[in-house]
Amino acid sequence: METGLVLIIAVFALAALVECFCGFASIRAALSNKEERTVILIPAFGNMEDIEYVLRQAAAMAERSDMPCRCVICDMGADEETMEICRRFAEEFGFEIEEAEPDIR
C-alpha cells in the first residue's frame, strides 16, 4: 500500500512540475515575441464593486513603469455590469480583455 501511495504522489508531483514548466515557457514565449516585459493581470469575477479603482491603479502602475507594460483584464465569470466597466476602461486606456472559462478543480 505504501509503494502505491508513493507512486501516486510522485506521478502527481511530476505532473504539477510539467504543468508549471509549460506555463512558464508559454509566458516567456509570449513575452519574447513582444516588447512588453511587464504584464499586469487583472482578474474580474462576480460583482466587483471596486473594479474601477483596481483598473485605475493598474493604469497608474503601467504609466509609472520604466519598462514597456501591458495590462490584461481576465474575465473569470464577471457579471455584465462589471464587464461593461472593464470594456469602457479598456477602450479608454488600451487594455486587453481576455475571456476565460473559470478553472474549477
RODO-2510 file (C-alpha; in nm, 4 decimals, decimal comma):
residues 105
     n   res          X          Y          Z
     1     m     0,0000     0,0000     0,0000
     2     e     0,2807     0,2458     0,0837
     3     t     0,4535     0,1864    -0,2509
     4     g     0,1313     0,2612    -0,4389
     5     l     0,0773     0,5811    -0,2410
     6     v     0,4346     0,6962    -0,3029
     7     l     0,3953     0,6207    -0,6732
     8     i     0,0702     0,8191    -0,6944
     9     i     0,2282     1,1158    -0,5141
    10     a     0,5309     1,1021    -0,7436
    11     v     0,3094     1,0990    -1,0547
    12     f     0,1078     1,3980    -0,9325
    13     a     0,4249     1,5867    -0,8364
    14     l     0,5735     1,5228    -1,1796
    15     a     0,2505     1,6349    -1,3493
    16     a     0,2499     1,9558    -1,1417
    17     l     0,6113     2,0284    -1,2335
    18     v     0,5419     1,9721    -1,6033
    19     e     0,2349     2,1986    -1,5915
    20     c     0,4333     2,4675    -1,4078
    21     f     0,7205     2,4455    -1,6582
    22     c     0,4807     2,4651    -1,9551
    23     g     0,3109     2,7685    -1,8011
    24     f     0,6416     2,9491    -1,7537
    25     a     0,7518     2,8530    -2,1041
    26     s     0,4319     2,9873    -2,2622
    27     i     0,4556     3,3145    -2,0675
    28     r     0,8216     3,3525    -2,1665
    29     a     0,7397     3,2825    -2,5320
    30     a     0,4562     3,5346    -2,5280
    31     l     0,6775     3,7999    -2,3753
    32     s     0,9751     3,7361    -2,6020
    33     n     0,7611     3,7977    -2,9122
    34     k     0,6634     4,1451    -2,7981
    35     e     0,8344     4,4449    -2,6498
    36     e     0,6390     4,4290    -2,3241
    37     r     0,8354     4,2865    -2,0367
    38     t     0,5775     4,3601    -1,7670
    39     v     0,2248     4,2234    -1,7757
    40     i    -0,0388     4,3239    -1,5211
    41     l    -0,3144     4,0612    -1,4998
    42     i    -0,6441     4,1795    -1,3561
    43     p    -0,8945     3,9008    -1,2808
    44     a    -1,2574     4,0159    -1,2968
    45     f    -1,5123     3,7887    -1,1322
    46     g    -1,8621     3,8176    -0,9887
    47     n    -1,9858     4,1649    -0,8966
    48     m    -1,6702     4,3620    -0,8234
    49     e    -1,7803     4,6937    -0,6766
    50     d    -1,4226     4,8221    -0,6711
    51     i    -1,3254     4,7197    -1,0267
    52     e    -1,2879     5,0791    -1,1453
    53     y    -1,0465     5,1511    -0,8586
    54     v    -0,8484     4,8356    -0,9413
    55     l    -0,8312     4,9315    -1,3098
    56     r    -0,7208     5,2867    -1,2321
    57     q    -0,4459     5,1555    -1,0038
    58     a    -0,3267     4,9189    -1,2777
    59     a    -0,3221     5,2049    -1,5287
    60     a    -0,1222     5,4180    -1,2858
    61     m     0,1264     5,1346    -1,2309
    62     a     0,1630     5,0882    -1,6073
    63     e     0,2253     5,4596    -1,6575
    64     r     0,4888     5,4713    -1,3795
    65     s     0,6730     5,1648    -1,5081
    66     d     1,0144     5,2211    -1,6645
    67     m     0,9668     4,9220    -1,8939
    68     p     0,7005     4,8752    -2,1611
    69     c     0,3949     4,7397    -1,9833
    70     r     0,0716     4,5680    -2,0837
    71     c    -0,2481     4,5240    -1,8821
    72     v    -0,4774     4,2276    -1,9423
    73     i    -0,8226     4,2008    -1,7849
    74     c    -0,9220     3,8332    -1,7447
    75     d    -1,2972     3,7704    -1,7396
    76     m    -1,3338     3,4941    -1,4819
    77     g    -1,7130     3,4986    -1,4670
    78     a    -1,7781     3,8669    -1,4007
    79     d    -2,1323     3,9972    -1,4162
    80     e    -2,2436     4,2208    -1,7037
    81     e    -2,2102     4,5476    -1,5081
    82     t    -1,8507     4,4703    -1,4104
    83     m    -1,7590     4,3700    -1,7665
    84     e    -1,9173     4,6870    -1,9078
    85     i    -1,6977     4,8962    -1,6772
    86     c    -1,3974     4,6887    -1,7888
    87     r    -1,4836     4,7312    -2,1586
    88     r    -1,5173     5,1085    -2,1301
    89     f    -1,1956     5,1317    -1,9332
    90     a    -1,0108     4,9047    -2,1772
    91     e    -1,1159     5,1219    -2,4700
    92     e    -1,0054     5,4363    -2,2890
    93     f    -0,6644     5,3080    -2,1769
    94     g    -0,5869     5,0439    -2,4419
    95     f    -0,6117     4,7416    -2,2117
    96     e    -0,6848     4,3947    -2,3480
    97     i    -0,9789     4,1851    -2,2317
    98     e    -0,9294     3,8100    -2,2349
    99     e    -1,2329     3,5947    -2,1698
   100     a    -1,1584     3,2643    -1,9995
   101     e    -1,3599     2,9824    -1,8538
   102     p    -1,3187     2,9557    -1,4757
   103     d    -1,0862     2,6669    -1,3925
   104     i    -1,2585     2,4707    -1,1178
   105     r    -1,0544     2,1754    -0,9995
***
